């Protein structure tokens, strides 16, 4: 038990030390072990031992899986199968295949390096693998064992200088992740090397020429083919070439993507409901021959389209889950295309959901605004009725005629105001547009508040039209708030001033306590906390004033001098 507990820390320490070794060191040792196993003739057991060491060093160097990652058993099986193939099968063609794969992987790593010394190390390794394949392994696989002595000596003793140069190169920063590897470049390089090997074999078998001449012919043919492909990939003759055609194919994959996106945008402008938009958009995918059908699921609904199939791919974006069903497994290009379609549809769906939410909020806000305005109008009418009742309670038999005259003046006005409030529920826009002459409005205002000890001051009045609903709402809110201060400070003086020149202006002032700073700061920007109402009276009045071409502001907020002003924003607020 004690030996086991001591072994675990030693293995962990050994693993940590191995992880600190630069990848270039493992690469150099891997190539040297490969050289000893392939080039130097000796005992078969010794060659297999060097091959096994080479493969172990390859696992320490390989850039595909991070050293600290845990490998699943299903991924470890190909690793052991390749090791068994290299060690147990003594065939030049197996070694040629392994060298082509290794060269492609080294080339892919070389393209991802940013530092010059690291890139040089991998280029030297790539040169070593190509020389070993073309100058040693391929001649043996073709049965041409009689290589020139100079070539044998150069390969046997000169070629190891490349791994030794890699081993003694200054170490740079360790490459952090394998996600930057260019796997397409590595695959193409491996296939190109295999084509060169098979081409040399075909030329030797058909033309019965020497391996050197067959290799020259193959390399010249490959160079000509690559030159022609490069010209066709990006030509200068006025057309896009194979590169543009390939990119267009990978983006469309049999579907006119631009046409479908345009139809999707048109449908988004026409259809307002998010779920109906998704249903109509998916029904328009009949041109996707490689998609048989599927289903969609969202927060407020779900549905199906097309026909069921055996293979399914699921994507979820912005609350929309899409299941695509196809008769056969999708290729990587088609899978990427399906993900792009799902993401685009999810973005449009999210936009429709936000649009619907904004419509609902605007509708709720409109209801709230109308209800708040009418509530304050009713509160002001109720306050006037309470004033009349208080006057009736405190009157004496001698005041009967005066009280009757007061009732005759006030009750018709209260009835008219209550009728206007009810009419706002039916036609709010028309009520907002109603105007009354300044002289008539000012006379009615003084009549409503003649028993509240309010001082009224006005310049010369004429028939200048005033927005009746706006001025009634603002002055009732301001006077109600000012008169309420008398419950705490009985001696508060309240005055109202109306001026028509140079701009229409209505001012309500009182000598009470000022509004708190946090209340004054947000008084006209948002609802504020109120102990007597909803806290939205002045907020709604300010919004109503802005719609009518006026501005409501707190002109002065000092102890003994609190002033609110309703003023036109231009010189012609009249209709």
N, C-alpha and C positions, 0 to 999 in steps of 0.2 A: 504493500500500500504506500509505503514511504517512497519507494523508487518511482511509483506511478506519479505521485504528486510532484516529485522533482523533475520528471520528464516533461510534464506539461509546460512549466515556465521556460524550460530550455527550448522546446519547439516554438513557443511564442517568440522568444528572443531571436531564434534563427530565422523565423518568418519575417520579423521586423527588419533584420539586417538584409535579407534578400530583397525586401521591398525598397530599401534605400539605394540599391545598386542601379546605376544608370542603365537605361535600355540598350545603349550602344555597347556596353560591356557584354551583356548577354548575347547581343547580335554577333559580336566578334567571336566569342567562344563557341556559339552555335555553328558558325561557318567553319571554324577550325576543326570542330568535331566532325562535321560533314566531309571536309576535305580528307581527314584521316580515314574515314570509313569508305569513301568512294575511290580515291586516287591510289593510296598506298595498298599494294597487294600484300596480303598476309593471310593469317588464319581466318576462316569464316566466322568463328565465334568472336574473335577480336573485332572484326568488321561490324558484326551485329551489335557488339557492346558499344562501339563508337556511334552507330546509328541510334541506339537507344539513348545514349548521352546527348546526341544531337537533338533528338525529339524532346527530351526533358528540358534542355536549354531553350528550345523553341517555345515550350509552354511558359517558361519564365519570361521570355521576351514578348510573346504575342500581344498585339495591341487591341484585340477584339474584346476581351473581358478584363475588367480591372482586377488587380491582384487580391484585393480584399473582398471581392464578391464571392458569394456562395453559388456553386455550380450545381444545378439539378441533375439527377441521375440520367434523365433522357438526353441532356446535353453532353454528359460525360461519355455516353456510349460511342458517338462518332470519334471522340478523341482517342479512345482505346482501340477502336477499329483501325484508324489510320496508323497508329503506332504498330499494331500487329501486321498491317500490310507492308510497312516499310521494313520491319525486322525479319519477317518470315518469308516474304516473297523476294527472291533474288532475281530481279528482272530489270534490265536497263530502261524499259519503257515505263515501269512503275517509278523509277528514279527520275526519269524525264518529266513525268506528270507532276511529281512532287516539286521538282525544281521550277516548273512553270507556275504552279500555285504559289510557291514561296516568293518567286520574283514578282508576281502580281501584288502580293501583300506588301512586300518591301517598297514597291513603286507607289502604292497607295499611301503608305506612311510618309514617303519622301515628299509627296505633294502637300502634306499637311504641316510640314515643318517650316517655321519662320526664321529660325537662326541658321546662319550659313554653315556653321560647323556640323550641326546635326544633319542638315540636308546633304552635306558632303559625305558624311558617314553612310547614309542610306544609299547615295548614288554609287559609292564604292562597293557596297554590298550587292547592289543590283548588277554592277559590272562583273563582279566575281561570279554571281549565279549564271549570268548569260555566257561568260567564257567557259565555265565548267560544263554547262549544257552543250554548247556548240562545239567545243574543242575536245571533250572527253566522253560524255555520256552518249551523245547521238552517234558518233562513229562506232562505238561499241554496240549500240542497238542495231546498227545497219550491218554488222558483221565485219567492219573494216578495222580490225584490231592492229594492223600494221601501220601505226601512226609514225610519222617521222620522229627520229630521236630528239631533235631539237624541240619539236612541239611537246613531246612527252616530258622533257626536262623543264620546259617553260611552265607547263601546267603543274607538274609535280612539285617543283621547288620555287617557281616564280609567282604562281598564283596565290599562295598563302600570304604574300606580302600585303595584299589588300585587306584581309581580316586583321593582320597585325597592325596596319595603319589605323584601322578603325579602333582597335583596342587601345592604342596610345594617343588617340586624339584627345585634346582637352575636353573635359566633361562640361556640358552646358546644363541649362535648366531641364528638369525632367518633364516630359510631356504629360499633361494632366488628365486628359480624357480622350477616349476613342471616338467620340461622336463627330470629330472633324475629319475622319478618314474619308477619302474619296473612293468609295467602293466601286463605283462605276468605272473609274480609271483603272483600278486594280483588276477588275474583271476583264476589261478590254485588253489590258496588257497581257494577262494570262492567256486569253484566247489568241492573241497575236503571236505569242511565243509558240503555242501549240500548232498554229497554222504554219509557222516557219518550219517546225520540226516535221510535221506531216508532209509539207511541200518538198522538203529535201528528200524525205523517204520516197515520195512519189517520183521525183525526177531520177533518183538512183535506180528505182525499180523499172521505170519505163525506158529511159534513155541509156541506161547502162554506162553511165559516166562516173567519174570519181566523186567522192563525197565533197571535196573542196569545190569542184566546179558546180555540183548540184546546189551547194549552199550559196554560192555566188548568184546562180540563176534565181534561186528562190528569193534571196534578199533583194535583187533587182526587180523581180516581179512584184514583191510586196511594196517596195518603194514607189513603183509606178502606180500601183493600185491606191496607195495612201495619198499620193499626189493628186490623182484624179478625184478621189473622194473629198479631199480638202477643197478643191476648186468647185465641186458640186455643192459642198456644204455651205460655202459662203462665196458665191460667184460675184463677179463685177459686171455682169452682162445685162443688168436691168431687171432680174427676177430674184425672188427670195432665196431659192436654193433649198437643199435638203434640211438645213438647220431650221429654217422658218416653217417648213412643212411638218417636221417632227414636232416642233413646239406647238403648232396649231393642232396637230393630231392629239398630243397628250392633253391639251386643254379642252378639246371638244369631244374626242373619243366617240365619234359617230353621232354627236348631237350638235346642232347649230346653237352653241351656247349663247352667242350674242342675241340671237333671235328669241331664245327662251327667256333670257334676262330682260329683254325689252318688253315681252309679253307679261312678265312678272311685275315690272314697274307699272305697266298700264293697268293691270289688275289691282295693284295696290292703290292706285288713284281712284278706281271705280268702286271697289268693295271696302266697306267700313268695318264689318264684323271680322275679327281675327280668325275665328274658326272657319267661317265661310270662305275667307281668303285662302286659307291652307287647303281646304277641300277643292276649290276651283283650280288652284295652282298645281296640285298633284294630279288632277284629272287631265292636265295639259301635257303630261309626260308620256304620251303615247309613242313618241318618236324614239324613246329609249328601248331599243330592241333587246338589250341585255338585262333589262329590269322587267320582271313579269308583273309585279304588284307590290303590295305592302300595306302598312297601316300607320296611322299617326295618332298621337295622344297628347292632349294639352290640358290645361287646368279646367277649362269649361266645356270640353267635349273631346270626342275621339271618332275615328272613322277608318275605313279601308279604301283602297283603290287598286284597280287591276285584279289579278288572279293570284292565289297563293302558289308558292314555289318551294323547292327543297332547301335552298340556302338563304340565310338571312344575315343582314348587316344592320346594326343598331347604332344610331347617332342621336345625341341629345344636345340641343343648343337653345339657351334662353327660354327654358320652360317648354320647348317643343321636342317631343321624342318621335323620331322617324325610324321605322323598320322597313328596310328595302329587301325584297325577296327576288332572287334570281334563280334561273334553272341550273346554273353551275357556279362554282366558286369564282369570285371576282379576281381579276389580275390586279397587281399593285397599282397600275395606272387607273383602272376602273374604280378601284377602292378609293384612291385619292380624289377622283372625280365625284364619286358619290358623297364623300365628305364635304367637298366644296359646295355641291348642290344643297346639302343639308344645312351647312353653315349659312349660306346665302338666304335660304328659306327661313331659317331661324332668326336672322337679323330682321327680315321683313316682318315676321310674326311679332317679334318684340316691339318693333316700331308701331304696328297696328294696336298692340295691347296698350302701349303708352298713349297712343292717340285716343283710344276709347276711355282710358282712365282720365285723361285731361277733359274729355267731353263730359264725363260724369261729374268731375269736380267742378267744371264750369256751370253745369246745371244746378248742382247743389249750392254753389256760391250765389247763383242768381236767386234761388229760392231764399237763401239766407239773407241776402241783401234786401230783397223785397219785404220779407217778414220783419227784419230789423227796422226798416224805415216805417212800416205801418205800425209796428209796436210803439215806436217813439211818438208817432202822431197820436195814437190812441192814448198814450200816457199824458201827453200835453193836453188833450181834450179833457181827460179825466181830472187833471190838475185844475183846469178852468172851472169844471163843474164843482169840485171841492171848494173852490173859492166862493162860488155863488151860494153853496150850501152854508158855508161859514158865515157869509154876510146875512143870510136868512135867519140863522140861529141867534146871531147877536143883535138883530134888529128889534126895535120897540114898536108898539102900536102907532106911535107918531111917525115912524119911518115907513109906513105902509105904502104911501104913494111913491116915495123915492125907490123903495125896493121893487115895486111893480115896474117902474120905468127901467130899472136896471135889468130886470128879467126880460123885458121886451127887447132891450138892445142886445143882450148876451145870448139868449136862447136861440134866436135865428142864426147867429154866427156859429154857435156850437153845432147846430143841426147841419149847417152848410159845410162846416169842416168835417164832420163825421160822414156826410154824404160823399165828400171828395175822397176821404180815406177809403171808403168802400169802392168807389169808382176806380181807384188805383189798382185794385185787384183785377179789374176787367181790362182797362186800357192804361197801363202805367206810362207808356211812352207819350200818349196824348196829354196826360195830366202833367208830366214834366214840362211839356211845351206850352202850358197855359200861362198867359201874361196878364198883369193887372197894372193899372196906372199907379205911379208912385204916390200921388195924393190920396187915392182911394185906399191903397194898402196901408199907408201910414195912419189914416183915420181909423181903420178897423183895428190896427195894432194897439193904438192908444185906448180904444174902447175895451179891448179884451183885458188890458192890464191896468185899468184906471183905479182899481181898488188895491193894488199891490205896492203902492208907494214907489213907483218907478218914474224917474225923470226922463222926459223925452225932449230931444233937441233936433231941429232940422233946419236946413237952409231953405231958401225959396223952392217950393215944390211945384212941379208941373205935371204933365201927363206922360212923363217918361215911363215906358213899359218896364216892369220888373217881373222876373220869373216868380210867380206867386208861390208855387210849391217849394222852391228852393228857399226863398226868404222866410216863409212861414216855418219851415222845418228848422232852419238855422237859428232864427230868433227865439223860437220856442225852446230849443235845446239850451241855448245860452242863458236865457232868462230863468229857466227852471233850475239850472245849476247855480246861478247867482243868487236866486231867492232862497235856495236850500241852505246857503251859508248863514242865513238869519236864524236858523235853528240853534246854531252855536254862538253866533255873533249878532245879537238883535239890532245893532246900530249900523249894519252894513248898508251903504248907499249904492243904488243901482241906477245906471243911466244908459240911454240908448240914443245914438246919433245917426242921422241919415244925411248923406251928402250926394248930390248928383253931378257935381263938377269938381275937378276935371274928369274924374272917373267915378262911377257909381260905387259908393262905399257905405257899409253898415257897420257900426261899432257898438259893442256892448261892453261896459266897464262896471267893475264893482270895487269897493274898498275893503274887501275881505282878504283872507289868507291866500298866498300864491299856491299854485299847483306844485307838487313835489317834482324834483328834477327828472326822475325816471318816467313820471307820468307825462310831463311836458314834452320830453324828448320823443315819445311814441304816440302822442295824442292823436295825430292825424295820419299816422303810418300804419297802425294796427289797433285792434281792440285792446282796451286796457281794463284792469280790474276795477270794479265799481261796487260799492256797498248798496246802491239804490236802484241799479238797473242792469242792463246787459253789458255795459261798457263799450258799446259800439255806436252811440249816438253821434258824437263828433266825428268819428271815423267815417261813418256813412255820409254825414253831412259834407265832409271834405271831398269825398269821392263824387257826390252829387254836384257840388260846386265846380269841380274840375270839368265834369261833363257839360256844364252850362256856360263855361267861359269865365268862371270866377275862381278866386283863391281864398280859402279860409285859413287864417293863421292866428297864432298867439302873439300879438304885437308887443305886449308888455306883461311881465310876470314878476311883479315886485309886491312886497307887503304893502297893502293899502292902495294898490293900483294894478289890477288885473284886467287886461284889455284884450278882447277878441275882435278881429276885423275880417269882414267879408267884403272883398274888393274885386272889381272887374279886372281881367287881365289885359284888356285892350279898351280903346275909346269908344267902341260901338258894340256893347253887349246886347243890343236890342235885336229882336227878330227881323 
